[in-house]
Amino acid sequence: MVTDIAVVNKLFRHNPDGPPRHNDFFSEDSVEIKDPDKLMKELAELTSAAANPTEKLRIALSHSENTAKKTLPDVERFPTHFYEDGITGVEGSLKCRAIIAHRHFIGDTDYSAIPAAKRFNLFKLLQITKNSLRRKL
């Protein structure tokens, strides 16, 4: 049963000595683990003082946007939610990471998840996330 995956968020130039070794990337100390439950608790704490649902949503979306602007770690592990949501969410997440990795590879190191999501047209996914946050907050 696959519940999470670890990915390398970068592309590599050709190396005549061969590709990088798997163990160089996926050792326990080099993988950043993404915890959605921790993020939800963080959002709940940030929005707890807000007086109304609209303000809670504004705070949550602002925090999510700031998080999306951060540079992806070289290697990260995150839940797939495959059994609950199917392959679409994982596929979209990996495609966005591939777009970001390509842009970084060609020198645009400030490129982040926000323009990648726009390029990949993930507004539907963002809308689903927004609706999910409304229900949870």
N, C-alpha and C positions, 0 to 999 in steps of 0.2 A: 504494500500500500504506500503510495507516494503522497506525503503530506506537505513536503517543502522541498525546495531546490536551492542549490548554490550555483551562482553564475559569476563569471569574470566579465566585468564591465569595460573591457578595452579590446582594441584590435592590435595586432602585432605586425611589424614589418617582417619581410622574409629574412630568415636567419639560416645561413648555409650549414650551421651546426645542428639545425633542427628546431622544432618548436619548443617553447618553455615546458618544463616538466610539470606534470599535474600536481605533484606534492609541493612545488614551490608556491602554488596559489591556494590550495585547499587544506593547508594545515590549520589546526584549530585557532591559532593565534592570529591568522591573517584574514579570517572570515568575519565580517560584520553581520550580526544577526538582527534582522528586522522583526520586531514584535508588535503586531497590530493591536493586541490587547493592551500593551503598554501605551501605545499611541492613543487609544480610546480613553484610557484612564487620565492621561495627560490632558486631552481635550475636555474631559468632564471637569477636571480641576480648573482649567483655564476659563471655562464658561460658567462655573458654579455661581459666581457673583453677579452674572448678568440678570437683569430684571425680567426680560421677556424673550420669547423664542427667536425673534428677529435678531436681537443683539447677540444671543448665543450663536446663531448661525454665522453672523458676521465675524465674530471672534474665531470660530472654528475654521471658517474658510480662509481667513487671513493667515492663521497659523499653518494650515495645510499648504497654502501657496508659498509661504516662506520656506517650509520644509521641502517643497518640490524644487525650489531654486538652488538648493544645496547640491554640491558635486556628489555624484554617486561614488561610493567606495569602490576600490579596485575589485574586491570580491565581496559578495553579500549572499546571505541565505534568507529566504523568505517563504512564507506559506503559499501553497498553490491554490488552496480552496477548490481543487479540482473536483472532488466528490460532491461538494455542495453546489458549485457554480458552473462546472464544465470547463472546457479547454479555453474558452474565449478570453477570460480574464488573464490567464497565464500567457496566452499568445500575445495579447495586447501589451502586457508588461514587458515581455521579452523583445517585442518589436520596438517599443520605445527605448529600451536600453541599447538595442542595436543602432538605432538612429543617433542616440547620444554618443555612443562609442565611436561611430564613424565621424561625427562632427569633431570630436576631440582629436581623433586620429589625423584629420586634415588641418588641425591647428586652431579650431574654434573652441578653446577650452572653457569658455564661459557658458557654452550651450547647456541648457538644463532640461528637466522634464516638462516644463511648461510649453516651450516652443515645440518640443518633440510631440507632446500630446496634441497640439494644434495641427502639426504636420500630419500626424497619423489619424487625425480627426476623432479624437477620443472624447469629444464633448458629451457624447451619450454616457460614457463611463463616468465622467465627472458629474453628470446629472444624477446618475444612480447613486454615486457616493454622497452627493449633496442630500438626496432624499433619505439615504440611510442615516446620515448624521442628524437630520431633522427628527427622525424617529427615536434615535438613541439619546438625544439631548433634550 
